[in-house]
Amino acid sequence: MSQSRAPLRLGVNIDHVATLRNARGGAYPDPLRAAELAQKAGCDGITAHLREDRRHIRDEDIAALASMLDVPLNFEMAATDEMQAIALKHRPHAVCIVPEKREERTTEGGLEVAGDQNRLRHFLAPLKDAGARVSLFIAADEAQVEAAARVGADVIELHTGAYCDFHAEGRLEDRDADLERLRRMAALASDLGLEVHAGHGLTYETVGPVAAIRQIVELNIGHFLIGESVFRGLEGAIREMRRLMDEARG
């Protein structure tokens, strides 16, 4: 199947169902139920980020997801010894390494790979040996893409946050320039043998142009879908995102 005809996968990030749960300190709403509904709506994978401060997803959520999902689990984590041990214990289908700062509300940018290649190469090796597909969440930057290939990543996930922010702010020239960077870096990564994913901040308004980039094979979307589910239900929100992705791809 040619790249231009390859189906585009949708990974649903359930972190912010856990954010709502933790706001009251109880058990509701249950992120596991959200994962089940996302599967029913036709998603291709579930993403969950176990942060150092456990502000949303908890250790027991990862353990349960690893045992109950029928679709692949994409385990987002910082490059720390603690998180590596958790990943090696549960052996998710994929591990996505993301930058993490305690004071940030959400992941603010891409991972610094080019300046940390030796450490990351050694950090990724046990995860790859355990059978996980290793992804690096990076900015659409040539040095970062090339470094990701050198350290042995299987996948990169391009950070689409700036593109989405420019759109929301009405900075259309900046938006279009950032979209062109995403296109160029997706093509470069594919040429280097990396599988290309993308995500962060994508909405119904912004998903189409990214979904149309033929080298991108997976989008990971969370916060917007959880927010939109207030109005149309989680299954309805996911099905509409899938429709827009397929329309752009077709």
Disulfide bonds with the S-S distance in Angstrom:
none
